[in-house]
Amino acid sequence: MSEPELDLLSRLWEEHMRAPFPPHMRGREIEGEDMVLLDADIAGCVSSSLSGPLDEKRRTILLSRLAAVENVLPSIEDEGGVIEYYKRLRDMAALAAELGNANAR
């Protein structure tokens, strides 16, 4: 991953940490995905990726959660910026996965 991509991931992470979790998504499942758990799993992997390369377990989790967020996005109704919140999660997951690919080389 290039320096600009790492900077972008860091900026997205900072935005995400400042953004409150959408309260009406607590306890909600979309397409079989618990929306709180989806957020937590991706956030944990992104945070770890900013500190160094992900181990195989976290990388596997990140890739599966990236697929999950891609799957649920079309079904999310945009109430109070929810789409933006989950699109940022997707973007962070994609960048962190790319960072992992670069580190694996």
C-alpha positions as CSV (number, residue, x, y, z in Angstrom):
1,M,0.0,0.0,0.0
2,S,1.3,3.4,-0.9
3,E,1.8,6.2,1.6
4,P,-1.3,8.0,0.3
5,E,-3.5,4.9,0.8
6,L,-2.2,4.5,4.4
7,D,-2.9,8.2,5.0
8,L,-6.4,7.7,3.7
9,L,-7.0,4.7,5.9
10,S,-5.7,6.7,8.9
11,R,-8.1,9.5,8.1
12,L,-11.0,7.2,7.6
13,W,-10.2,5.5,10.9
14,E,-10.1,8.9,12.7
15,E,-13.5,9.8,11.2
16,H,-14.9,6.5,12.2
17,M,-13.7,6.8,15.8
18,R,-15.4,10.2,16.0
19,A,-18.7,9.0,14.5
20,P,-21.3,7.6,16.9
21,F,-22.7,4.2,16.1
22,P,-26.1,4.6,14.6
23,P,-28.4,3.8,17.6
24,H,-31.2,2.3,15.6
25,M,-28.8,-0.3,14.2
26,R,-28.2,-1.8,17.7
27,G,-29.7,-5.3,17.9
28,R,-30.5,-5.2,14.2
29,E,-29.7,-7.9,11.7
30,I,-29.6,-7.3,7.9
31,E,-29.1,-10.2,5.5
32,G,-28.3,-12.3,8.6
33,E,-25.5,-10.0,9.8
34,D,-25.5,-8.5,13.3
35,M,-24.8,-4.9,12.5
36,V,-22.9,-4.2,15.8
37,L,-20.7,-7.2,15.3
38,L,-20.0,-6.3,11.7
39,D,-18.8,-2.9,12.9
40,A,-16.8,-4.3,15.7
41,D,-15.1,-7.0,13.7
42,I,-14.0,-4.6,10.9
43,A,-13.0,-1.9,13.4
44,G,-10.8,-4.4,15.3
45,C,-9.1,-5.5,12.1
46,V,-8.5,-2.0,10.8
47,S,-7.1,-0.9,14.1
48,S,-4.7,-3.9,14.1
49,S,-3.7,-3.2,10.5
50,L,-2.7,0.4,11.4
51,S,-0.3,-1.1,14.0
52,G,1.3,-3.6,11.7
53,P,0.6,-6.6,9.4
54,L,-2.4,-8.7,10.3
55,D,-2.0,-12.3,11.3
56,E,-3.7,-14.9,9.2
57,K,-6.7,-15.2,11.6
58,R,-7.4,-11.4,11.5
59,R,-6.9,-11.3,7.7
60,T,-9.4,-14.1,7.2
61,I,-11.9,-12.2,9.5
62,L,-11.3,-9.0,7.6
63,L,-11.9,-10.5,4.2
64,S,-15.1,-12.3,5.4
65,R,-16.4,-9.1,7.0
66,L,-15.6,-7.1,3.9
67,A,-17.7,-9.5,1.9
68,A,-20.5,-9.2,4.5
69,V,-20.6,-5.4,4.5
70,E,-20.7,-5.4,0.7
71,N,-23.6,-7.8,0.9
72,V,-25.6,-5.7,3.4
73,L,-25.0,-2.3,1.9
74,P,-27.8,-2.5,-0.7
75,S,-30.3,-3.5,2.0
76,I,-29.5,-0.6,4.4
77,E,-32.0,2.2,4.5
78,D,-30.3,5.5,4.8
79,E,-31.6,6.9,8.1
80,G,-29.4,9.5,9.6
81,G,-26.2,8.7,7.7
82,V,-26.2,5.0,8.2
83,I,-25.2,4.3,4.6
84,E,-22.2,6.7,5.0
85,Y,-21.2,4.9,8.2
86,Y,-21.2,1.5,6.7
87,K,-19.6,2.7,3.4
88,R,-16.8,4.1,5.5
89,L,-16.5,0.6,7.2
90,R,-16.4,-1.0,3.8
91,D,-13.7,1.4,2.5
92,M,-11.6,0.9,5.6
93,A,-11.8,-2.9,5.3
94,A,-10.9,-2.7,1.6
95,L,-7.9,-0.5,2.3
96,A,-6.8,-2.7,5.3
97,A,-7.0,-5.8,3.1
98,E,-4.9,-4.1,0.5
99,L,-2.4,-3.1,3.1
100,G,-2.3,-6.8,4.1
101,N,-1.7,-7.8,0.5
102,A,1.2,-5.4,0.2
103,N,2.8,-6.6,3.5
104,A,2.5,-10.2,2.4
105,R,4.7,-9.6,-0.6
